[in-house]
Amino acid sequence: MMKRENLVSGKGIQRKVKEIAIYRDPEKLKLILNKLTWKILLEISDKEMYPLEIARRLGIHEQKVYYHIRKLFEAEAIMKVREEDKKGATAKFYAPASNAFGIELPSSGRIQAVPLPPIDNRVGAFLRPIVDLGRFHGRIVVGSPTPHGPFKTSSRDGHYASHLAFFLGQYSLVPEEFVVKLDVDVKAEKEERNNMILVGGPGTNLITQEINDSLPIRFHMARSKHGFLLGGLVSERTNNVYTGDNIGLIAKIANPWNPEKRIILFAGNKAVGTKACVIAFTKCWKKLFQNYQEEDDFATVIQGFDLDGDGKVDSIEVLE
């Protein structure tokens, strides 16, 4: 009887994974530990071969190869991968059935936790206390997909939170409770006092609207006969105004409803600007946090670019 598992080695984010065939019958393991059998396995591990080709490579009689191929096949150590006509005969090509072989003892073994990959100091400082010590402490808040708020808009950037969550999953175990909330539910359930990661600008996310006045760089929202108009991002520290659709803001502030908690914001003038923010954080964080020091009052303006010309943002620049 044999089962297959994954053999994992290495450290950090990149690990080497090999499939290992584990034998519970030591007699089958003996079949692949014969000196000649092992040479055959080594030969076909580089490329699939047929018996006559193996015999020529090893300088031995073809019948010996056939004998050991049959034993290896019985032990489930090799598999036939294809057939090919060779001078009027059918040649069967073989390859190893696994990258590694071993034997399992009947004891139960030990359970060991697999460590999460190390987090860069700057990314870790930015995420604390929402992500800390491998745990997620807070809510991810996205705009409702139905018309809501003074803009009567439907969120078109909430799904970007899924890409963000993939990135955060490197550094955090899956939370026991469901942490993704719609902005309207956060308000209805009065959960504003939590740590929050907000995805979406004030046009689509009501919580972003309500914290706008607390941001170091703010979205300009002016009343009009049609309700509200977004006039882009306004930076008081540089007096710059950013109105492009592909402009976004990444910020971290103390929660106005509960100063002991923190809010992280990924918000664009339009949906494409929010996407640029998520790309900046998940793909270009070294550029984003080049001069970052741990602080609660942080804001930076992001511009998204379409470098490959497919009509989608795939790169960013940090404007301030």
C-alpha positions, -999 to 999 in steps of 0.1 A, spaced: 0 0 0 14 34 -9 2 70 -4 14 103 -18 23 134 2 41 167 -4 77 171 8 83 208 16 117 223 21 132 258 23 124 290 42 106 322 35 79 328 9 93 305 -17 94 268 -8 105 238 -28 77 212 -30 82 176 -42 56 148 -43 68 119 -21 56 83 -25 54 68 10 55 30 13 40 11 42 54 -22 29 92 -22 32 94 -50 6 82 -26 -21 108 -1 -10 135 -27 -14 126 -31 -51 137 5 -58 168 3 -37 186 -23 -58 218 -8 -73 207 -12 -109 171 -3 -103 183 30 -88 205 37 -118 174 32 -140 154 56 -119 181 82 -121 182 79 -159 145 84 -164 143 112 -138 161 135 -163 139 125 -193 114 98 -201 129 68 -218 121 33 -233 139 2 -221 163 -2 -251 174 34 -248 180 28 -211 200 -3 -218 223 15 -243 228 44 -218 238 20 -190 257 -5 -213 237 -35 -201 215 -61 -217 180 -50 -226 164 -80 -208 179 -69 -175 163 -35 -180 129 -51 -188 132 -71 -156 138 -41 -134 113 -20 -152 86 -46 -145 96 -46 -108 95 -9 -106 61 -8 -122 48 -34 -97 62 -12 -69 43 18 -84 76 37 -86 74 44 -123 46 50 -148 42 46 -185 39 81 -200 35 74 -238 41 49 -266 59 54 -299 67 33 -330 104 24 -333 113 5 -364 81 -15 -365 79 -21 -328 61 -2 -300 84 15 -276 70 23 -241 84 53 -224 87 55 -186 92 82 -160 93 82 -122 58 82 -105 71 106 -78 100 129 -72 109 112 -39 103 79 -21 102 70 16 87 47 42 63 56 70 65 41 105 33 33 123 38 59 151 15 89 150 43 114 147 42 150 159 21 180 148 41 211 140 28 245 129 40 258 96 54 293 102 41 322 83 66 339 60 85 369 76 69 403 71 90 433 60 94 457 89 79 486 70 48 466 59 45 452 94 46 486 109 20 499 85 -4 471 91 -1 471 129 -23 467 149 -48 454 123 -24 426 113 -1 416 142 15 384 153 -1 364 126 -36 375 135 -61 398 118 -78 422 142 -104 443 124 -128 446 95 -124 450 57 -151 475 46 -162 478 10 -189 499 -6 -224 484 -11 -230 472 -47 -265 488 -47 -272 526 -50 -267 542 -16 -254 574 1 -257 610 -11 -241 601 -44 -266 573 -49 -237 552 -64 -231 515 -66 -196 504 -56 -175 492 -85 -143 488 -65 -153 465 -36 -140 434 -54 -105 448 -52 -105 438 -16 -102 401 -26 -67 408 -41 -58 427 -10 -69 398 11 -47 374 -8 -17 396 1 -27 399 37 -32 361 39 6 357 37 9 372 72 -23 363 89 -42 331 97 -78 330 85 -99 349 111 -125 329 131 -152 354 123 -162 368 89 -144 401 86 -156 416 53 -184 441 57 -204 464 35 -203 501 45 -241 502 50 -238 472 74 -210 488 94 -232 519 99 -264 498 107 -245 476 132 -226 505 146 -192 488 141 -172 520 134 -152 517 166 -132 487 152 -99 486 134 -108 489 97 -93 486 63 -115 507 39 -116 500 2 -131 526 -20 -134 564 -22 -161 586 -6 -182 583 -37 -188 546 -31 -179 539 6 -199 557 32 -172 551 59 -146 568 37 -170 598 34 -173 601 71 -136 600 79 -126 623 50 -122 654 73 -97 634 94 -74 624 65 -41 642 60 -49 644 23 -86 648 16 -111 643 -11 -128 675 -21 -166 670 -19 -188 699 -29 -225 702 -27 -244 709 -59 -280 709 -71 -274 672 -80 -262 663 -44 -224 660 -41 -196 664 -66 -161 649 -61 -134 674 -70 -104 651 -66 -78 649 -39 -65 681 -22 -32 681 -4 -28 709 21 8 701 26 17 707 -11 -14 727 -22 -17 702 -51 -50 690 -65 -53 656 -81 -83 651 -103 -74 621 -126 -96 590 -124 -65 569 -120 -54 588 -88 -58 573 -54 -49 577 -17 -33 553 7 -36 565 43 -34 553 79 -50 573 107 -63 569 142 -100 558 142 -120 590 148 -147 570 166 -121 552 188 -85 566 189 -72 533 202 -80 517 169 -66 524 134 -80 528 99 -61 520 67 -76 534 35 -72 524 -2 -94 549 -21 -94 564 -55 -112 593 -73 -127 565 -93 -126 527 -92 -94 526 -113 -77 548 -87 -87 524 -60 -72 496 -80 -40 516 -84 -38 518 -46 -42 481 -41 -15 474 -67 8 499 -50 4 480 -17 5 444 -29 30 447 -58 50 479 -53 52 481 -15 90 487 -16 85 518 -36 55 528 -15 73 525 18 107 536 7 110 563 34 82 550 57 86 552 94 61 539 118 34 566 122 -3 568 126 -9 599 105 3 587 70 -10 595 36 4 591 1 -10 599 -34 -8 571 -60 -12 574 -98 -19 542 -118 -5 535 -152 -12 511 -180 23 501 -192 14 472 -214 -14 490 -233 -42 465 -225 -64 492 -210 -58 481 -174 -37 496 -146 -6 475 -140 19 499 -125 20 529 -102 40 560 -93 40 577 -59 32 614 -64 36 625 -28 
